[in-house]
């Protein structure tokens, strides 16, 4: 069995953090998400790949934050 640097729960925690970060754009969030998914196992990727992060940081658009 291949050993990975990060456990699945650690990847999940970081994915959630990126999604909530107000300073991360949608494009950046998707890039970070893909990088994080590459650090986990195939099983982890299949579990987390369904996680869609449409609007990181609760931002609706440029300059429009959710209140």
C-alpha positions as CSV (number, residue, x, y, z in Angstrom):
1,X,0.0,0.0,0.0
2,X,1.3,3.4,-1.0
3,X,1.9,5.9,1.9
4,X,0.7,9.4,1.2
5,X,2.1,12.6,2.8
6,X,-1.4,13.7,4.0
7,X,-4.3,11.7,5.5
8,X,-7.7,12.1,3.9
9,X,-9.1,14.1,6.8
10,X,-6.2,16.5,6.5
11,X,-7.0,17.0,2.8
12,X,-10.6,17.6,3.7
13,X,-9.7,20.2,6.2
14,X,-7.5,22.1,3.7
15,X,-10.2,21.9,1.0
16,X,-12.7,23.4,3.5
17,X,-10.3,26.1,4.4
18,X,-9.6,27.1,0.8
19,X,-13.4,27.2,0.2
20,X,-13.9,29.6,3.1
21,X,-10.9,31.9,2.3
22,X,-12.0,35.3,1.3
23,X,-8.7,36.1,-0.4
24,X,-8.8,33.2,-2.9
25,X,-10.4,33.6,-6.3
26,X,-12.5,30.8,-7.9
27,X,-9.7,30.1,-10.3
28,X,-7.1,29.9,-7.5
29,X,-9.4,27.7,-5.4
30,X,-9.8,25.2,-8.3
31,X,-6.0,25.1,-8.8
32,X,-5.4,24.5,-5.1
33,X,-8.2,21.9,-5.0
34,X,-6.6,19.9,-7.9
35,X,-3.2,20.1,-6.2
36,X,-4.6,18.9,-2.9
37,X,-6.5,16.0,-4.6
38,X,-3.2,14.9,-6.2
39,X,-1.7,14.5,-2.7
40,X,-4.2,11.9,-1.6
41,X,-5.0,8.3,-2.6
42,X,-7.3,7.3,-5.5
43,X,-9.9,6.5,-2.8
44,X,-9.5,10.0,-1.3
45,X,-9.7,11.6,-4.8
46,X,-13.0,9.7,-5.5
47,X,-14.4,10.8,-2.1
48,X,-13.4,14.5,-2.4
49,X,-13.7,15.1,-6.2
50,X,-17.4,15.7,-5.9
51,X,-16.7,18.7,-3.6
52,X,-17.6,21.6,-5.8
53,X,-16.3,25.0,-4.7
54,X,-18.3,27.4,-6.8
55,X,-17.7,30.6,-4.8
56,X,-14.7,30.5,-2.4
57,X,-14.7,32.9,0.4
58,X,-18.5,33.6,0.2
59,X,-17.9,35.9,-2.7
60,X,-20.7,36.3,-5.3
61,X,-18.7,38.2,-7.8
62,X,-16.0,40.9,-8.1
63,X,-16.5,43.1,-5.1
64,X,-19.8,41.5,-3.9
65,X,-19.5,39.6,-0.6
66,X,-22.3,37.7,1.0
67,X,-23.5,39.3,4.2
